Amino acid sequence: MEVYPHAAFSVLLGCQPFPKNTFEGRVQRQLLLHNQGLQVPDPMRIFEEITRYRLLQGILPLDGLYTARELDALVAAFTAWVAATTPEAITRLGRPEEGEIILPGAELQSKY
């Protein structure tokens, strides 16, 4: 089983995600995983902690926001879990003899 994290996030979001190494890309991906029921911190709490003082002091409360690599690993694990527990909810791309990419969605859009 092969997972392509960017494609997995695209399928789950239904659109192209923000670039993965940006702040908004990391928040978007972690929020998606949080909403899927994964036990990851809710990234929206970061915004509750941002104040004028903290911004002026260069202090952003980013602890609990996962790195792009960690989020890629989590979506890969989530995709494997979906494939194992509800195989009808995945899409396989490619040829079985060459290897298939597994995506966590039963239907793909024509464009992401």
MMTF fields as JSON, N, C-alpha, C and O atoms, coordinates in Angstrom:
{
  "mmtfVersion": "1.0.0",
  "mmtfProducer": "UNKNOWN",
  "numBonds": 447,
  "numAtoms": 448,
  "numGroups": 112,
  "numChains": 1,
  "numModels": 1,
  "chainsPerModel": [1],
  "groupsPerChain": [112],
  "chainIdList": ["A"],
  "bondAtomList": [4, 2, 8, 6, 12, 10, 16, 14, 20, 18, 24, 22, 28, 26, 32, 30, 36, 34, 40, 38, 44, 42, 48, 46, 52, 50, 56, 54, 60, 58, 64, 62, 68, 66, 72, 70, 76, 74, 80, 78, 84, 82, 88, 86, 92, 90, 96, 94, 100, 98, 104, 102, 108, 106, 112, 110, 116, 114, 120, 118, 124, 122, 128, 126, 132, 130, 136, 134, 140, 138, 144, 142, 148, 146, 152, 150, 156, 154, 160, 158, 164, 162, 168, 166, 172, 170, 176, 174, 180, 178, 184, 182, 188, 186, 192, 190, 196, 194, 200, 198, 204, 202, 208, 206, 212, 210, 216, 214, 220, 218, 224, 222, 228, 226, 232, 230, 236, 234, 240, 238, 244, 242, 248, 246, 252, 250, 256, 254, 260, 258, 264, 262, 268, 266, 272, 270, 276, 274, 280, 278, 284, 282, 288, 286, 292, 290, 296, 294, 300, 298, 304, 302, 308, 306, 312, 310, 316, 314, 320, 318, 324, 322, 328, 326, 332, 330, 336, 334, 340, 338, 344, 342, 348, 346, 352, 350, 356, 354, 360, 358, 364, 362, 368, 366, 372, 370, 376, 374, 380, 378, 384, 382, 388, 386, 392, 390, 396, 394, 400, 398, 404, 402, 408, 406, 412, 410, 416, 414, 420, 418, 424, 422, 428, 426, 432, 430, 436, 434, 440, 438, 444, 442],
  "bondOrderList": [1, 1, 1, 1, 1, 1, 1, 1, 1, 1, 1, 1, 1, 1, 1, 1, 1, 1, 1, 1, 1, 1, 1, 1, 1, 1, 1, 1, 1, 1, 1, 1, 1, 1, 1, 1, 1, 1, 1, 1, 1, 1, 1, 1, 1, 1, 1, 1, 1, 1, 1, 1, 1, 1, 1, 1, 1, 1, 1, 1, 1, 1, 1, 1, 1, 1, 1, 1, 1, 1, 1, 1, 1, 1, 1, 1, 1, 1, 1, 1, 1, 1, 1, 1, 1, 1, 1, 1, 1, 1, 1, 1, 1, 1, 1, 1, 1, 1, 1, 1, 1, 1, 1, 1, 1, 1, 1, 1, 1, 1, 1],
  "groupList": [{"groupName": "MET", "atomNameList": ["N", "CA", "C", "O"], "elementList": ["N", "C", "C", "O"], "formalChargeList": [0, 0, 0, 0], "bondAtomList": [1, 0, 2, 1, 3, 2], "bondOrderList": [1, 1, 2], "singleLetterCode": "M", "chemCompType": "L-PEPTIDE LINKING"}, {"groupName": "GLU", "atomNameList": ["N", "CA", "C", "O"], "elementList": ["N", "C", "C", "O"], "formalChargeList": [0, 0, 0, 0], "bondAtomList": [1, 0, 2, 1, 3, 2], "bondOrderList": [1, 1, 2], "singleLetterCode": "E", "chemCompType": "L-PEPTIDE LINKING"}, {"groupName": "VAL", "atomNameList": ["N", "CA", "C", "O"], "elementList": ["N", "C", "C", "O"], "formalChargeList": [0, 0, 0, 0], "bondAtomList": [1, 0, 2, 1, 3, 2], "bondOrderList": [1, 1, 2], "singleLetterCode": "V", "chemCompType": "L-PEPTIDE LINKING"}, {"groupName": "TYR", "atomNameList": ["N", "CA", "C", "O"], "elementList": ["N", "C", "C", "O"], "formalChargeList": [0, 0, 0, 0], "bondAtomList": [1, 0, 2, 1, 3, 2], "bondOrderList": [1, 1, 2], "singleLetterCode": "Y", "chemCompType": "L-PEPTIDE LINKING"}, {"groupName": "PRO", "atomNameList": ["N", "CA", "C", "O"], "elementList": ["N", "C", "C", "O"], "formalChargeList": [0, 0, 0, 0], "bondAtomList": [1, 0, 2, 1, 3, 2], "bondOrderList": [1, 1, 2], "singleLetterCode": "P", "chemCompType": "L-PEPTIDE LINKING"}, {"groupName": "HIS", "atomNameList": ["N", "CA", "C", "O"], "elementList": ["N", "C", "C", "O"], "formalChargeList": [0, 0, 0, 0], "bondAtomList": [1, 0, 2, 1, 3, 2], "bondOrderList": [1, 1, 2], "singleLetterCode": "H", "chemCompType": "L-PEPTIDE LINKING"}, {"groupName": "ALA", "atomNameList": ["N", "CA", "C", "O"], "elementList": ["N", "C", "C", "O"], "formalChargeList": [0, 0, 0, 0], "bondAtomList": [1, 0, 2, 1, 3, 2], "bondOrderList": [1, 1, 2], "singleLetterCode": "A", "chemCompType": "L-PEPTIDE LINKING"}, {"groupName": "PHE", "atomNameList": ["N", "CA", "C", "O"], "elementList": ["N", "C", "C", "O"], "formalChargeList": [0, 0, 0, 0], "bondAtomList": [1, 0, 2, 1, 3, 2], "bondOrderList": [1, 1, 2], "singleLetterCode": "F", "chemCompType": "L-PEPTIDE LINKING"}, {"groupName": "SER", "atomNameList": ["N", "CA", "C", "O"], "elementList": ["N", "C", "C", "O"], "formalChargeList": [0, 0, 0, 0], "bondAtomList": [1, 0, 2, 1, 3, 2], "bondOrderList": [1, 1, 2], "singleLetterCode": "S", "chemCompType": "L-PEPTIDE LINKING"}, {"groupName": "LEU", "atomNameList": ["N", "CA", "C", "O"], "elementList": ["N", "C", "C", "O"], "formalChargeList": [0, 0, 0, 0], "bondAtomList": [1, 0, 2, 1, 3, 2], "bondOrderList": [1, 1, 2], "singleLetterCode": "L", "chemCompType": "L-PEPTIDE LINKING"}, {"groupName": "GLY", "atomNameList": ["N", "CA", "C", "O"], "elementList": ["N", "C", "C", "O"], "formalChargeList": [0, 0, 0, 0], "bondAtomList": [1, 0, 2, 1, 3, 2], "bondOrderList": [1, 1, 2], "singleLetterCode": "G", "chemCompType": "PEPTIDE LINKING"}, {"groupName": "CYS", "atomNameList": ["N", "CA", "C", "O"], "elementList": ["N", "C", "C", "O"], "formalChargeList": [0, 0, 0, 0], "bondAtomList": [1, 0, 2, 1, 3, 2], "bondOrderList": [1, 1, 2], "singleLetterCode": "C", "chemCompType": "L-PEPTIDE LINKING"}, {"groupName": "GLN", "atomNameList": ["N", "CA", "C", "O"], "elementList": ["N", "C", "C", "O"], "formalChargeList": [0, 0, 0, 0], "bondAtomList": [1, 0, 2, 1, 3, 2], "bondOrderList": [1, 1, 2], "singleLetterCode": "Q", "chemCompType": "L-PEPTIDE LINKING"}, {"groupName": "LYS", "atomNameList": ["N", "CA", "C", "O"], "elementList": ["N", "C", "C", "O"], "formalChargeList": [0, 0, 0, 0], "bondAtomList": [1, 0, 2, 1, 3, 2], "bondOrderList": [1, 1, 2], "singleLetterCode": "K", "chemCompType": "L-PEPTIDE LINKING"}, {"groupName": "ASN", "atomNameList": ["N", "CA", "C", "O"], "elementList": ["N", "C", "C", "O"], "formalChargeList": [0, 0, 0, 0], "bondAtomList": [1, 0, 2, 1, 3, 2], "bondOrderList": [1, 1, 2], "singleLetterCode": "N", "chemCompType": "L-PEPTIDE LINKING"}, {"groupName": "THR", "atomNameList": ["N", "CA", "C", "O"], "elementList": ["N", "C", "C", "O"], "formalChargeList": [0, 0, 0, 0], "bondAtomList": [1, 0, 2, 1, 3, 2], "bondOrderList": [1, 1, 2], "singleLetterCode": "T", "chemCompType": "L-PEPTIDE LINKING"}, {"groupName": "ARG", "atomNameList": ["N", "CA", "C", "O"], "elementList": ["N", "C", "C", "O"], "formalChargeList": [0, 0, 0, 0], "bondAtomList": [1, 0, 2, 1, 3, 2], "bondOrderList": [1, 1, 2], "singleLetterCode": "R", "chemCompType": "L-PEPTIDE LINKING"}, {"groupName": "ASP", "atomNameList": ["N", "CA", "C", "O"], "elementList": ["N", "C", "C", "O"], "formalChargeList": [0, 0, 0, 0], "bondAtomList": [1, 0, 2, 1, 3, 2], "bondOrderList": [1, 1, 2], "singleLetterCode": "D", "chemCompType": "L-PEPTIDE LINKING"}, {"groupName": "ILE", "atomNameList": ["N", "CA", "C", "O"], "elementList": ["N", "C", "C", "O"], "formalChargeList": [0, 0, 0, 0], "bondAtomList": [1, 0, 2, 1, 3, 2], "bondOrderList": [1, 1, 2], "singleLetterCode": "I", "chemCompType": "L-PEPTIDE LINKING"}, {"groupName": "TRP", "atomNameList": ["N", "CA", "C", "O"], "elementList": ["N", "C", "C", "O"], "formalChargeList": [0, 0, 0, 0], "bondAtomList": [1, 0, 2, 1, 3, 2], "bondOrderList": [1, 1, 2], "singleLetterCode": "W", "chemCompType": "L-PEPTIDE LINKING"}],
  "groupTypeList": [0, 1, 2, 3, 4, 5, 6, 6, 7, 8, 2, 9, 9, 10, 11, 12, 4, 7, 4, 13, 14, 15, 7, 1, 10, 16, 2, 12, 16, 12, 9, 9, 9, 5, 14, 12, 10, 9, 12, 2, 4, 17, 4, 0, 16, 18, 7, 1, 1, 18, 15, 16, 3, 16, 9, 9, 12, 10, 18, 9, 4, 9, 17, 10, 9, 3, 15, 6, 16, 1, 9, 17, 6, 9, 2, 6, 6, 7, 15, 6, 19, 2, 6, 6, 15, 15, 4, 1, 6, 18, 15, 16, 9, 10, 16, 4, 1, 1, 10, 1, 18, 18, 9, 4, 10, 6, 1, 9, 12, 8, 13, 3],
  "groupIdList": [1, 2, 3, 4, 5, 6, 7, 8, 9, 10, 11, 12, 13, 14, 15, 16, 17, 18, 19, 20, 21, 22, 23, 24, 25, 26, 27, 28, 29, 30, 31, 32, 33, 34, 35, 36, 37, 38, 39, 40, 41, 42, 43, 44, 45, 46, 47, 48, 49, 50, 51, 52, 53, 54, 55, 56, 57, 58, 59, 60, 61, 62, 63, 64, 65, 66, 67, 68, 69, 70, 71, 72, 73, 74, 75, 76, 77, 78, 79, 80, 81, 82, 83, 84, 85, 86, 87, 88, 89, 90, 91, 92, 93, 94, 95, 96, 97, 98, 99, 100, 101, 102, 103, 104, 105, 106, 107, 108, 109, 110, 111, 112],
  "secStructList": [7, 5, 7, 7, 2, 2, 2, 2, 2, 2, 2, 2, 2, 6, 1, 7, 7, 7, 7, 6, 6, 1, 2, 2, 2, 2, 2, 2, 2, 2, 2, 2, 2, 2, 2, 6, 6, 7, 7, 7, 7, 7, 6, 6, 2, 2, 2, 2, 1, 7, 7, 2, 2, 2, 2, 2, 2, 6, 7, 7, 7, 7, 6, 6, 7, 7, 7, 2, 2, 2, 2, 2, 2, 2, 2, 2, 2, 2, 2, 2, 2, 2, 2, 2, 2, 7, 4, 4, 4, 7, 3, 3, 3, 3, 3, 6, 6, 6, 3, 3, 3, 3, 3, 1, 7, 1, 1, 7, 7, 1, 7, 7],
  "xCoordList": [0.842, 0.0, 0.884, 1.825, 0.574, 1.333, 0.368, -0.751, 0.825, 0.01, 0.768, 1.965, 0.065, 0.606, -0.093, -1.234, 0.579, -0.086, -0.787, -1.905, -0.16, -0.804, -2.135, -3.128, -2.151, -3.389, -4.419, -5.608, -3.976, -4.904, -5.562, -6.774, -4.767, -5.341, -6.287, -7.338, -5.931, -6.787, -8.138, -9.178, -8.122, -9.363, -10.218, -11.423, -9.601, -10.358, -10.912, -12.01, -10.165, -10.626, -11.602, -12.473, -11.452, -12.26, -11.724, -12.405, -10.498, -9.84, -8.34, -7.885, -7.586, -6.139, -5.868, -6.39, -5.077, -4.732, -3.705, -3.037, -3.599, -2.537, -1.191, -1.142, -0.108, 1.204, 1.539, 1.32, 2.073, 2.22, 3.224, 3.103, 4.199, 5.199, 4.838, 5.626, 3.649, 3.215, 2.41, 1.907, 2.298, 1.503, 0.06, -0.498, -0.542, -1.931, -2.099, -3.137, -1.105, -1.166, -1.128, -1.844, -0.291, -0.205, -1.484, -1.989, -2.008, -3.253, -4.392, -5.169, -4.49, -5.551, -5.489, -6.509, -4.311, -4.157, -4.476, -5.161, -3.967, -4.218, -5.695, -6.252, -6.33, -7.755, -8.561, -9.508, -8.197, -8.866, -8.741, -9.732, -7.527, -7.323, -8.081, -8.658, -8.077, -8.833, -10.322, -10.983, -10.841, -12.257, -12.584, -13.739, -11.585, -11.781, -11.795, -12.035, -11.539, -11.589, -10.245, -10.189, -9.156, -7.843, -7.584, -7.989, -6.917, -6.652, -5.419, -4.364, -5.581, -4.548, -5.109, -6.323, -4.238, -4.741, -5.499, -5.135, -6.545, -7.307, -6.442, -6.138, -6.04, -5.139, -5.802, -5.105, -7.104, -7.789, -7.539, -7.747, -7.096, -6.809, -5.64, -5.498, -4.809, -3.693, -4.216, -3.62, -5.335, -5.87, -6.45, -6.563, -6.818, -7.293, -6.146, -6.36, -4.936, -3.766, -3.013, -2.066, -3.411, -2.705, -3.264, -4.459, -2.384, -2.765, -1.855, -0.819, -2.251, -1.443, -0.048, 0.961, -0.001, 1.272, 2.169, 3.343, 1.615, 2.421, 2.935, 4.078, 2.106, 2.559, 3.699, 4.692, 3.559, 4.612, 5.9, 6.988, 5.79, 6.954, 7.525, 8.562, 6.84, 7.313, 7.054, 7.786, 6.015, 5.679, 4.392, 3.316, 4.52, 3.337, 3.231, 4.213, 2.071, 1.877, 1.69, 0.572, 2.783, 2.683, 2.914, 2.916, 3.108, 3.26, 1.929, 0.862, 1.997, 0.797, 0.452, -0.404, 1.113, 0.906, 1.975, 3.17, 1.543, 2.473, 3.228, 2.788, 4.372, 5.173, 4.536, 3.675, 4.967, 4.45, 4.73, 3.879, 5.893, 6.234, 5.348, 4.904, 5.097, 4.226, 2.801, 2.159, 2.318, 0.972, 0.888, -0.121, 1.952, 1.988, 1.928, 1.215, 2.669, 2.666, 1.289, 0.819, 0.649, -0.679, -1.723, -2.565, -1.68, -2.668, -2.39, -3.321, -1.136, -0.813, -1.367, -1.941, -1.196, -1.737, -3.268, -3.885, -3.868, -5.327, -5.819, -6.818, -5.122, -5.495, -5.403, -6.282, -4.356, -4.214, -5.352, -5.881, -5.725, -6.82, -8.134, -8.892, -8.405, -9.623, -9.618, -10.63, -8.47, -8.372, -8.626, -9.237, -8.168, -8.326, -9.729, -10.238, -10.357, -11.653, -12.856, -13.908, -12.713, -13.816, -13.266, -13.192, -12.882, -12.26, -13.126, -12.604, -14.436, -15.296, -15.178, -15.701, -14.502, -14.357, -13.009, -12.6, -12.324, -11.039, -11.084, -11.967, -10.117, -9.911, -8.496, -7.551, -8.362, -7.054, -6.686, -7.484, -5.484, -4.98, -3.742, -2.886, -3.641, -2.475, -2.807, -3.965, -1.761, -1.901, -1.43, -0.368, -2.213, -1.822, -0.43, 0.297, -0.062, 1.254, 2.408, 3.546, 2.127, 3.174, 3.099, 4.045, 1.994, 1.772, 0.637, 0.511, -0.174, -1.318, -1.206, -0.743, -1.636, -1.763, -3.173, -4.142, -3.279, -4.57, -4.947, -4.149, -6.169, -6.678, -7.9, -8.725, -8.02, -9.126, -10.415, -10.884, -10.978, -12.244, -12.782, -12.028, -14.09, -14.686, -14.839, -14.844, -14.965, -15.148, -14.134, -13.859, -13.587, -12.629, -13.292, -14.126, -12.918, -13.379, -12.497, -11.384, -12.984, -12.181, -11.009, -10.029, -11.092, -10.008, -9.897, -10.899, -8.679, -8.429, -7.612, -7.268],
  "yCoordList": [-1.177, 0.0, 1.235, 1.341, 2.156, 3.403, 4.568, 4.567, 5.554, 6.737, 7.967, 8.112, 8.833, 10.119, 11.183, 11.542, 11.698, 12.578, 13.783, 14.109, 14.453, 15.625, 15.247, 15.959, 14.134, 13.675, 13.275, 13.545, 12.636, 12.24, 13.471, 13.484, 14.505, 15.735, 16.385, 16.898, 16.37, 16.957, 16.252, 16.904, 14.926, 14.156, 14.457, 14.676, 14.467, 14.707, 16.12, 16.333, 17.086, 18.476, 18.774, 19.634, 18.063, 18.347, 19.507, 20.019, 19.921, 21.014, 20.927, 20.115, 21.765, 21.816, 22.431, 23.503, 21.782, 22.385, 23.501, 23.603, 24.33, 25.326, 24.593, 23.423, 25.237, 24.579, 24.039, 24.707, 22.822, 22.116, 22.724, 22.515, 23.462, 24.029, 25.423, 26.05, 25.915, 27.217, 27.041, 25.955, 28.118, 28.099, 27.691, 26.816, 28.331, 28.029, 26.611, 25.99, 26.091, 24.724, 23.713, 22.711, 23.988, 23.09, 23.146, 22.111, 24.352, 24.486, 23.773, 23.044, 23.984, 23.361, 21.839, 21.186, 21.282, 19.826, 19.252, 18.237, 19.922, 19.415, 19.558, 18.683, 20.636, 20.812, 19.721, 19.182, 19.398, 18.324, 16.997, 16.29, 16.662, 15.411, 15.425, 14.414, 16.564, 16.705, 16.456, 15.751, 17.04, 16.86, 15.434, 15.016, 14.686, 13.281, 12.367, 11.166, 12.934, 12.158, 11.705, 10.99, 12.103, 11.755, 12.549, 13.705, 11.931, 12.602, 13.486, 13.194, 14.575, 15.593, 16.872, 17.076, 17.736, 18.992, 19.82, 19.854, 20.478, 21.371, 22.587, 23.367, 22.763, 23.872, 25.245, 26.259, 25.296, 26.583, 27.24, 28.444, 26.47, 27.058, 28.034, 28.907, 27.885, 28.816, 30.243, 31.17, 30.407, 31.744, 32.363, 33.584, 31.518, 32.029, 32.628, 33.481, 32.174, 32.6, 33.761, 34.279, 34.174, 35.27, 36.594, 36.869, 37.39, 38.717, 39.757, 39.423, 40.997, 42.098, 42.063, 42.207, 41.873, 41.85, 40.735, 40.959, 39.542, 38.399, 38.597, 38.251, 39.147, 39.408, 40.424, 40.237, 41.487, 42.507, 41.97, 42.428, 41.016, 40.417, 39.236, 38.679, 38.864, 37.735, 36.39, 35.428, 36.326, 35.087, 34.524, 35.099, 33.399, 32.717, 31.342, 30.601, 31.0, 29.719, 28.564, 28.094, 28.113, 27.082, 25.671, 24.717, 25.523, 24.17, 23.441, 24.012, 22.23, 21.471, 21.5, 20.739, 22.377, 22.387, 21.492, 21.752, 20.451, 19.465, 19.975, 20.9, 19.355, 19.708, 19.097, 18.222, 19.566, 19.023, 17.526, 16.769, 17.1, 15.662, 14.837, 13.748, 15.357, 14.647, 14.537, 13.494, 15.609, 15.593, 14.63, 13.947, 14.574, 13.601, 12.177, 11.333, 11.911, 10.573, 10.24, 9.109, 11.222, 10.984, 10.706, 9.825, 11.447, 11.183, 9.835, 9.175, 9.422, 8.102, 7.012, 6.032, 7.183, 6.216, 6.198, 5.135, 7.377, 7.46, 6.744, 6.026, 6.938, 6.278, 4.76, 4.038, 4.275, 2.831, 2.317, 1.231, 3.089, 2.69, 2.615, 1.658, 3.62, 3.608, 2.384, 1.696, 2.117, 0.969, -0.345, -1.257, -0.448, -1.69, -1.851, -2.969, -0.754, -0.859, -0.68, -1.273, 0.129, 0.355, 0.421, 1.5, -0.718, -0.735, -0.146, 0.268, -0.102, 0.511, 2.041, 2.692, 2.607, 4.063, 4.561, 5.682, 3.737, 4.16, 4.082, 3.457, 4.727, 4.634, 4.133, 4.584, 3.208, 2.679, 3.238, 3.186, 3.768, 4.29, 3.507, 3.225, 3.157, 2.425, 0.977, 0.56, 0.228, -1.194, -2.023, -1.756, -3.027, -3.849, -4.466, -4.574, -4.866, -5.506, -4.519, -4.925, -3.231, -2.208, -1.457, -0.769, -1.586, -0.86, 0.133, 0.776, 0.244, 1.132, 2.221, 1.985, 3.41, 4.495, 4.412, 4.304, 4.462, 4.375, 5.772, 6.462, 6.174, 7.48, 7.283, 6.407, 8.098, 7.933, 8.593, 9.553, 8.089, 8.599, 7.656, 7.136, 7.432, 6.5, 7.113, 6.398, 8.436, 9.106, 10.224, 10.955, 10.338, 11.403, 12.457, 12.145, 13.692, 14.776, 14.809, 14.284, 15.421, 15.489, 16.434, 16.327, 17.359, 18.337, 18.725, 18.97, 18.776, 19.255, 20.497, 21.095],
  "zCoordList": [0.0, 0.0, 0.0, 0.786, -0.879, -0.957, -0.751, -1.262, 0.004, 0.273, -0.198, 0.051, -0.869, -1.302, -0.451, -0.74, 0.603, 1.56, 0.943, 1.343, -0.021, -0.611, -1.255, -1.106, -1.966, -2.601, -1.556, -1.724, -0.479, 0.58, 1.201, 1.417, 1.488, 2.037, 1.03, 1.415, -0.246, -1.275, -1.338, -1.426, -1.293, -1.339, -0.111, -0.229, 1.057, 2.287, 2.355, 2.87, 1.842, 1.847, 0.711, 0.842, -0.397, -1.567, -2.384, -3.272, -2.079, -2.805, -2.544, -1.738, -3.227, -2.995, -1.621, -1.315, -0.805, 0.479, 0.303, -0.726, 1.333, 1.351, 1.341, 1.722, 0.923, 0.939, 2.339, 3.349, 2.366, 3.637, 4.608, 5.815, 4.124, 5.028, 5.528, 6.236, 5.166, 5.655, 6.936, 7.224, 7.695, 8.917, 8.605, 9.266, 7.592, 7.275, 6.742, 6.969, 6.043, 5.565, 6.702, 6.686, 7.678, 8.839, 9.668, 10.105, 9.885, 10.646, 9.912, 10.528, 8.598, 7.798, 7.887, 8.105, 7.721, 7.743, 9.128, 9.248, 10.172, 11.518, 11.881, 12.544, 11.463, 11.717, 11.014, 11.588, 9.796, 9.068, 9.819, 10.004, 10.25, 10.981, 12.307, 12.708, 12.979, 14.232, 13.97, 14.733, 12.887, 12.547, 12.11, 12.188, 11.653, 11.275, 12.501, 12.382, 13.665, 14.901, 15.425, 16.425, 14.775, 15.297, 16.566, 16.681, 17.502, 18.769, 18.652, 19.214, 17.907, 17.775, 18.371, 18.368, 18.883, 19.46, 18.428, 17.253, 18.878, 18.005, 17.695, 18.597, 16.435, 16.12, 16.241, 16.266, 16.315, 16.424, 17.778, 17.925, 18.763, 20.072, 19.997, 20.853, 18.979, 18.787, 18.7, 19.248, 18.004, 17.783, 19.045, 19.151, 20.001, 21.284, 22.094, 22.955, 21.809, 22.577, 21.939, 22.532, 20.758, 20.09, 20.593, 20.486, 21.134, 21.613, 20.963, 20.389, 21.061, 20.537, 21.178, 20.488, 22.489, 23.202, 22.683, 22.388, 22.576, 22.119, 20.698, 20.399, 19.827, 18.461, 18.452, 17.749, 19.223, 19.265, 19.879, 19.53, 20.776, 21.415, 20.616, 20.976, 19.537, 18.73, 19.377, 19.146, 20.183, 20.891, 20.293, 20.452, 19.609, 19.09, 19.743, 19.781, 20.248, 20.937, 19.959, 19.752, 19.362, 18.327, 18.854, 18.076, 20.164, 20.696, 20.488, 20.71, 20.077, 19.753, 18.272, 17.82, 17.51, 16.058, 15.448, 15.589, 14.776, 14.254, 13.036, 12.354, 12.777, 11.61, 10.36, 10.452, 9.212, 7.953, 7.851, 7.383, 8.277, 8.217, 9.144, 8.782, 10.33, 11.266, 10.704, 10.828, 10.093, 9.514, 8.332, 8.157, 7.516, 6.428, 6.971, 6.429, 8.033, 8.635, 9.201, 9.078, 9.819, 10.387, 9.31, 9.483, 8.196, 7.141, 6.474, 6.012, 6.419, 5.883, 6.796, 6.321, 8.108, 9.065, 9.013, 9.076, 8.897, 8.795, 7.539, 7.582, 6.429, 5.174, 5.325, 4.855, 5.973, 6.207, 7.082, 6.844, 8.084, 8.976, 8.196, 8.351, 7.358, 6.541, 5.623, 5.493, 4.987, 4.085, 4.817, 4.259, 6.043, 6.805, 7.377, 7.458, 7.772, 8.456, 7.541, 7.779, 6.502, 5.561, 4.14, 3.554, 3.588, 2.262, 1.153, 0.118, 1.353, 0.345, 0.328, -0.576, 1.313, 1.415, 0.892, 1.195, 0.114, -0.447, -1.966, -2.555, -2.573, -4.01, -4.245, -3.598, -5.164, -5.542, -6.912, -7.848, -7.021, -8.286, -8.687, -7.848, -9.942, -10.417, -10.71, -10.687, -10.983, -11.307, -10.121, -9.558, -9.737, -8.592, -8.721, -7.733, -9.928, -10.102, -9.972, -9.735, -10.125, -10.002, -8.684, -8.299, -8.004, -6.761, -6.94, -7.982, -5.922, -5.987, -4.933, -3.817, -5.308, -4.342, -3.791, -4.543, -2.48, -1.807, -1.327, -0.691, -1.641, -1.212, -0.323, -0.584, 0.731, 1.683, 1.214, 1.826, 0.147, -0.37, -1.419, -2.242, -1.393, -2.341, -3.724, -4.726, -3.784, -5.062, -5.189, -4.238, -6.387, -6.66, -7.526, -8.377, -7.305, -8.173, -9.403, -9.386, -10.465, -11.684, -11.534, -12.271, -10.59, -10.407, -8.941, -8.269, -8.466, -7.099, -7.201, -6.182]
}
